[in-house]
Amino acid sequence: MQSRPGREVVAWLARPEVPAGPAGPAGLVSLVAAGGSNLPRWSISWLLVNPAWRRQRIGMSLVATAMQFAGARGASVVYVETLALWPAAAAFWRAARLAAEQHLARLHVSGESRKTAEG
């Protein structure tokens, strides 16, 4: 994806294999590498799952894809943030952090910080 200088943005779109559910994508995740090619800071900038497709592990699958991509490019940590005011999002990211232990990169979840690769 085209981005600002010094940043790489990669995104994945989840599409349903069978048209049994609602039209359109099931979910999307975007991963940002900022700070140049030597030691970029990796973060998941967006994770969206269509409400009709939630609770089917689509979000976890998208996060796993992003983690594998970042890990294969040398990332040891991938950052993500959410607000503590969003309990469902906070619970999701706690579970995702545990699931991320099987990937090359580890997931760092922050509560209120605005410090991300988005800069």
N, CA, C and O of each residue as an XYZ file, in Angstrom:
476
protein
N       0.822     -1.175      0.000
C       0.000      0.000      0.000
C       0.872      1.246      0.000
O       1.929      1.260      0.631
N       0.450      2.274     -0.688
C       1.173      3.543     -0.692
C       1.056      4.184      0.693
O      -0.024      4.195      1.283
N       2.147      4.710      1.202
C       2.151      5.289      2.534
C       3.144      6.440      2.587
O       3.761      6.795      1.583
N       3.289      7.016      3.776
C       4.279      8.071      3.980
C       5.682      7.479      3.854
O       5.863      6.276      4.042
N       6.676      8.313      3.538
C       8.055      7.819      3.477
C       8.474      7.213      4.818
O       8.127      7.732      5.879
N       9.212      6.129      4.759
C       9.687      5.476      5.970
C       8.684      4.529      6.606
O       8.920      4.010      7.697
N       7.571      4.303      5.931
C       6.547      3.403      6.457
C       6.129      2.412      5.389
O       6.027      2.743      4.208
N       5.894      1.207      5.827
C       5.338      0.175      4.954
C       4.013     -0.253      5.570
O       3.951     -0.536      6.766
N       2.967     -0.304      4.778
C       1.662     -0.751      5.243
C       1.255     -1.959      4.418
O       1.277     -1.928      3.187
N       0.886     -3.015      5.112
C       0.434     -4.242      4.468
C      -0.930     -4.571      5.059
O      -1.143     -4.407      6.260
N      -1.856     -5.035      4.219
C      -3.195     -5.352      4.709
C      -3.673     -6.670      4.128
O      -3.304     -7.050      3.017
N      -4.496     -7.356      4.899
C      -5.117     -8.609      4.469
C      -6.618     -8.485      4.635
O      -7.099     -7.901      5.606
N      -7.344     -9.029      3.697
C      -8.795     -9.005      3.693
C      -9.302    -10.433      3.790
O      -8.872    -11.301      3.029
N     -10.210    -10.680      4.718
C     -10.820    -12.009      4.850
C     -12.145    -11.999      4.100
O     -13.037    -11.198      4.380
N     -12.247    -12.911      3.144
C     -13.489    -13.049      2.397
C     -14.091    -14.412      2.701
O     -13.371    -15.406      2.796
N     -15.401    -14.458      2.853
C     -16.040    -15.753      3.109
C     -15.859    -16.694      1.923
O     -15.959    -16.278      0.769
N     -15.591    -17.970      2.218
C     -15.443    -18.959      1.155
C     -16.794    -19.318      0.554
O     -16.896    -19.600     -0.640
N     -17.810    -19.306      1.370
C     -19.158    -19.618      0.883
C     -20.029    -18.390      1.097
O     -19.932    -17.738      2.136
N     -20.868    -18.072      0.141
C     -21.706    -16.878      0.277
C     -22.928    -17.103      1.164
O     -24.027    -16.657      0.836
N     -22.738    -17.790      2.279
C     -23.857    -18.084      3.176
C     -24.201    -16.897      4.065
O     -25.340    -16.763      4.513
N     -23.229    -16.044      4.319
C     -23.442    -14.913      5.211
C     -23.710    -13.640      4.430
O     -24.069    -13.678      3.253
N     -23.531    -12.520      5.099
C     -23.767    -11.236      4.444
C     -22.730    -10.956      3.359
O     -21.624    -11.496      3.382
N     -23.108    -10.109      2.417
C     -22.192     -9.729      1.344
C     -21.063     -8.885      1.903
O     -21.202     -8.257      2.953
N     -19.954     -8.875      1.201
C     -18.822     -8.050      1.597
C     -17.785     -8.837      2.371
O     -17.959    -10.028      2.630
N     -16.698     -8.161      2.741
C     -15.610     -8.839      3.446
C     -16.010     -9.240      4.867
O     -16.859     -8.610      5.497
N     -15.377    -10.296      5.345
C     -15.600    -10.743      6.717
C     -14.714     -9.969      7.682
O     -15.092     -9.762      8.835
N     -13.540     -9.539      7.226
C     -12.646     -8.798      8.106
C     -11.444     -8.240      7.379
O     -11.211     -8.535      6.207
N     -10.674     -7.416      8.104
C      -9.493     -6.755      7.552
C      -8.506     -6.506      8.682
O      -8.900     -6.159      9.796
N      -7.225     -6.684      8.393
C      -6.182     -6.285      9.336
C      -5.109     -5.539      8.550
O      -4.795     -5.900      7.415
N      -4.548     -4.494      9.162
C      -3.429     -3.797      8.536
C      -2.263     -3.759      9.516
O      -2.428     -3.605     10.727
N      -1.094     -3.904      8.941
C       0.154     -3.959      9.698
C       1.053     -2.845      9.182
O       1.200     -2.672      7.972
N       1.654     -2.088     10.093
C       2.502     -0.962      9.729
C       3.912     -1.206     10.254
O       4.100     -1.591     11.408
N       4.894     -0.979      9.395
C       6.301     -0.976      9.796
C       6.792      0.454      9.600
O       6.805      0.961      8.479
N       7.190      1.095     10.676
C       7.623      2.484     10.608
C       9.047      2.611     11.122
O       9.479      1.845     11.983
N       9.763      3.574     10.595
C      11.100      3.851     11.106
C      12.204      3.368     10.211
O      13.350      3.288     10.652
N      11.916      3.045      8.987
C      12.964      2.630      8.068
C      13.150      1.133      8.033
O      12.474      0.387      8.741
N      14.076      0.708      7.200
C      14.251     -0.720      6.967
C      15.178     -1.405      7.966
O      15.167     -2.633      8.054
N      15.982     -0.651      8.724
C      16.922     -1.284      9.654
C      16.231     -1.937     10.838
O      16.339     -3.149     11.027
N      15.529     -1.157     11.629
C      14.816     -1.653     12.797
C      13.421     -1.036     12.858
O      13.165     -0.184     13.708
N      12.525     -1.447     11.980
C      11.203     -0.819     12.011
C      10.420     -1.204     13.260
O      10.656     -2.252     13.863
N       9.503     -0.352     13.629
C       8.580     -0.619     14.732
C       7.292     -1.108     14.099
O       6.654     -0.380     13.338
N       6.907     -2.338     14.409
C       5.737     -2.965     13.809
C       4.515     -2.769     14.694
O       4.599     -2.891     15.916
N       3.374     -2.461     14.071
C       2.131     -2.370     14.831
C       0.951     -2.765     13.954
O       0.965     -2.586     12.736
N      -0.056     -3.299     14.600
C      -1.321     -3.563     13.923
C      -2.139     -2.289     14.079
O      -2.522     -1.906     15.185
N      -2.397     -1.644     12.947
C      -3.072     -0.350     13.015
C      -4.592     -0.482     12.930
O      -5.312      0.334     13.505
N      -5.077     -1.473     12.238
C      -6.518     -1.694     12.134
C      -6.826     -3.180     12.182
O      -6.121     -3.994     11.586
N      -7.874     -3.515     12.888
C      -8.453     -4.855     12.845
C      -9.954     -4.662     12.860
O     -10.522     -4.183     13.842
N     -10.582     -5.033     11.780
C     -12.030     -4.893     11.659
C     -12.623     -6.243     11.301
O     -12.129     -6.917     10.397
N     -13.673     -6.643     11.997
C     -14.396     -7.861     11.667
C     -15.872     -7.500     11.549
O     -16.455     -6.912     12.459
N     -16.457     -7.856     10.429
C     -17.874     -7.617     10.194
C     -18.661     -8.247     11.348
O     -18.444     -9.420     11.654
N     -19.561     -7.511     11.994
C     -20.309     -8.061     13.139
C     -20.994     -9.391     12.838
O     -21.131    -10.229     13.730
N     -21.422     -9.594     11.604
C     -22.087    -10.854     11.256
C     -21.121    -12.039     11.244
O     -21.554    -13.191     11.284
N     -19.826    -11.768     11.189
C     -18.818    -12.836     11.128
C     -18.021    -12.965     12.423
O     -17.074    -13.751     12.473
N     -18.365    -12.234     13.451
C     -17.613    -12.300     14.709
C     -17.831    -13.635     15.406
O     -18.795    -14.349     15.130
N     -16.910    -13.959     16.323
C     -16.928    -15.196     17.107
C     -16.716    -16.435     16.235
O     -17.172    -17.528     16.570
N     -16.016    -16.246     15.107
C     -15.687    -17.369     14.225
C     -14.184    -17.446     13.989
O     -13.734    -18.080     13.034
N     -13.405    -16.799     14.859
C     -11.950    -16.801     14.849
C     -11.337    -16.072     13.645
O     -10.158    -16.251     13.339
N     -12.142    -15.256     12.970
C     -11.621    -14.484     11.838
C     -10.612    -13.459     12.318
O      -9.555    -13.303     11.707
N     -10.917    -12.756     13.400
C      -9.980    -11.777     13.950
C      -8.669    -12.425     14.360
O      -7.597    -11.904     14.052
N      -8.743    -13.549     15.048
C      -7.522    -14.255     15.471
C      -6.718    -14.723     14.262
O      -5.489    -14.656     14.264
N      -7.403    -15.188     13.250
C      -6.720    -15.645     12.046
C      -6.018    -14.486     11.335
O      -4.888    -14.634     10.870
N      -6.680    -13.348     11.253
C      -6.056    -12.177     10.639
C      -4.849    -11.707     11.438
O      -3.820    -11.358     10.859
N      -4.966    -11.694     12.764
C      -3.837    -11.304     13.621
C      -2.681    -12.286     13.432
O      -1.524    -11.874     13.344
N      -2.985    -13.571     13.372
C      -1.933    -14.582     13.174
C      -1.207    -14.356     11.854
O       0.016    -14.486     11.791
N      -1.937    -14.024     10.815
C      -1.325    -13.750      9.510
C      -0.377    -12.550      9.608
O       0.747    -12.601      9.107
N      -0.828    -11.484     10.246
C       0.011    -10.295     10.407
C       1.249    -10.607     11.248
O       2.347    -10.149     10.931
N       1.073    -11.382     12.317
C       2.199    -11.738     13.187
C       3.238    -12.573     12.437
O       4.440    -12.343     12.571
N       2.776    -13.533     11.655
C       3.699    -14.368     10.887
C       4.471    -13.526      9.874
O       5.674    -13.715      9.694
N       3.783    -12.604      9.218
C       4.423    -11.729      8.244
C       5.511    -10.891      8.913
O       6.638    -10.822      8.424
N       5.167    -10.255     10.033
C       6.134     -9.412     10.747
C       7.298    -10.242     11.279
O       8.455     -9.840     11.162
N       6.995    -11.396     11.862
C       8.039    -12.263     12.392
C       9.005    -12.734     11.324
O      10.209    -12.820     11.565
N       8.486    -13.039     10.145
C       9.336    -13.481      9.042
C      10.247    -12.361      8.544
O      11.243    -12.621      7.868
N       9.909    -11.124      8.876
C      10.733     -9.976      8.480
C      11.568     -9.442      9.632
O      12.076     -8.322      9.574
N      11.707    -10.246     10.680
C      12.612     -9.905     11.764
C      11.998     -9.222     12.964
O      12.722     -8.863     13.893
N      10.686     -9.028     12.983
C      10.065     -8.369     14.134
C      10.112     -9.284     15.344
O       9.810    -10.473     15.246
N      10.489     -8.732     16.474
C      10.428     -9.493     17.720
C       9.208     -9.088     18.537
O       8.770     -9.826     19.419
N       8.659     -7.905     18.238
C       7.471     -7.398     18.930
C       6.580     -6.735     17.893
O       7.062     -6.047     16.993
N       5.280     -6.947     18.025
C       4.285     -6.222     17.239
C       3.384     -5.521     18.245
O       2.861     -6.153     19.163
N       3.205     -4.231     18.075
C       2.433     -3.437     19.018
C       0.992     -3.276     18.545
O       0.700     -3.267     17.349
N       0.121     -3.150     19.513
C      -1.284     -2.857     19.240
C      -1.803     -2.062     20.421
O      -1.296     -2.185     21.536
N      -2.804     -1.254     20.175
C      -3.394     -0.526     21.291
C      -4.905     -0.599     21.204
O      -5.483     -0.737     20.126
N      -5.522     -0.503     22.353
C      -6.965     -0.409     22.451
C      -7.276      0.399     23.697
O      -6.392      0.659     24.512
N      -8.494      0.785     23.839
C      -8.900      1.527     25.021
C      -9.465      0.590     26.069
O     -10.226     -0.324     25.752
N      -9.097      0.816     27.297
C      -9.655      0.025     28.396
C     -11.170      0.215     28.489
O     -11.867     -0.613     29.075
N     -11.671      1.296     27.917
C     -13.109      1.563     27.913
C     -13.876      0.622     26.991
O     -15.105      0.577     27.041
N     -13.172     -0.127     26.153
C     -13.796     -1.087     25.243
C     -13.502     -2.488     25.744
O     -12.551     -3.111     25.271
N     -14.287     -3.012     26.690
C     -13.958     -4.293     27.319
C     -13.888     -5.466     26.341
O     -13.063     -6.361     26.524
N     -14.730     -5.482     25.312
C     -14.671     -6.594     24.350
C     -13.358     -6.559     23.574
O     -12.756     -7.603     23.323
N     -12.913     -5.358     23.191
C     -11.645     -5.232     22.473
C     -10.477     -5.602     23.376
O      -9.555     -6.298     22.949
N     -10.512     -5.143     24.617
C      -9.439     -5.468     25.558
C      -9.360     -6.979     25.778
O      -8.266     -7.541     25.826
N     -10.504     -7.635     25.910
C     -10.520     -9.099     26.091
C      -9.983     -9.805     24.850
O      -9.233    -10.775     24.962
N     -10.362     -9.327     23.679
C      -9.858     -9.926     22.440
C      -8.336     -9.850     22.392
O      -7.673    -10.845     22.099
N      -7.775     -8.662     22.681
C      -6.330     -8.505     22.564
C      -5.585     -9.277     23.647
O      -4.464     -9.728     23.414
N      -6.184     -9.441     24.830
C      -5.558    -10.316     25.842
C      -5.474    -11.739     25.307
O      -4.437    -12.390     25.440
N      -6.546    -12.227     24.708
C      -6.546    -13.574     24.134
C      -5.590    -13.669     22.956
O      -4.906    -14.680     22.794
N      -5.533    -12.637     22.140
C      -4.625    -12.639     20.990
C      -3.174    -12.665     21.440
O      -2.340    -13.312     20.807
N      -2.865    -11.971     22.524
C      -1.495    -11.977     23.041
C      -1.099    -13.388     23.456
O       0.025    -13.815     23.192
N      -1.997    -14.109     24.096
C      -1.712    -15.492     24.477
C      -1.543    -16.370     23.246
O      -0.648    -17.215     23.206
N      -2.386    -16.180     22.250
C      -2.291    -16.969     21.027
C      -1.025    -16.644     20.250
O      -0.514    -17.497     19.525
N      -0.505    -15.421     20.388
C       0.668    -14.987     19.632
C       1.945    -15.682     20.080
O       2.959    -15.608     19.385
N       1.920    -16.348     21.211
C       3.130    -16.998     21.704
C       3.657    -18.043     20.734
O       4.837    -18.388     20.799
N       2.818    -18.561     19.834
C       3.270    -19.566     18.884
C       3.945    -18.957     17.661
O       4.502    -19.684     16.839
N       3.902    -17.631     17.531
C       4.483    -16.968     16.364
C       5.868    -16.433     16.692
O       6.274    -16.404     17.853
N       6.581    -16.015     15.674
C       7.941    -15.527     15.852
C       7.995    -14.211     16.611
O       8.946    -13.957     17.349
N       6.992    -13.383     16.435
C       6.956    -12.096     17.114
C       5.999    -12.177     18.292
O       5.058    -12.971     18.290
N       6.250    -11.345     19.302
C       5.335    -11.320     20.446
C       4.480    -10.077     20.335
O       4.915     -9.059     19.796
N       3.266    -10.160     20.845
C       2.299     -9.074     20.735
C       2.312     -8.258     22.009
O       2.124     -8.801     23.098
N       2.532     -6.969     21.886
C       2.518     -6.068     23.034
C       1.249     -5.234     22.962
O       1.054     -4.470     22.016
N       0.387     -5.382     23.963
C      -0.881     -4.658     23.990
C      -0.794     -3.560     25.029
O      -0.475     -3.808     26.192
N      -1.083     -2.340     24.596
C      -1.099     -1.229     25.551
C      -2.528     -0.739     25.703
O      -3.349     -0.874     24.795
N      -2.810     -0.170     26.861
C      -4.169      0.258     27.165
C      -4.534      1.619     26.632
O      -5.458      1.729     25.826
N      -3.851      2.646     27.045
C      -4.259      4.011     26.703
C      -3.209      4.753     25.879
O      -3.443      5.891     25.473
N      -2.072      4.138     25.628
C      -0.983      4.814     24.945
C      -1.376      5.208     23.527
O      -2.071      4.458     22.840
N      -0.945      6.353     23.100
C      -1.159      6.785     21.718
C       0.126      6.650     20.914
O       0.204      7.132     19.784
N       1.137      5.997     21.489
C       2.422      5.853     20.841
C       2.397      4.605     19.963
O       2.552      3.494     20.470
N       2.205      4.768     18.671
C       2.154      3.629     17.757
C       3.043      3.916     16.568
O       3.654      4.980     16.473
N       3.107      2.975     15.683
C       3.882      3.177     14.459
C       3.246      4.221     13.568
O       3.876      4.721     12.637
N       1.997      4.552     13.852
C       1.344      5.589     13.062
C       2.016      6.941     13.307
O       1.903      7.852     12.486
N       2.725      7.070     14.455
C       3.487      8.264     14.755
C       2.620      9.414     15.065
O       3.118     10.506     15.342
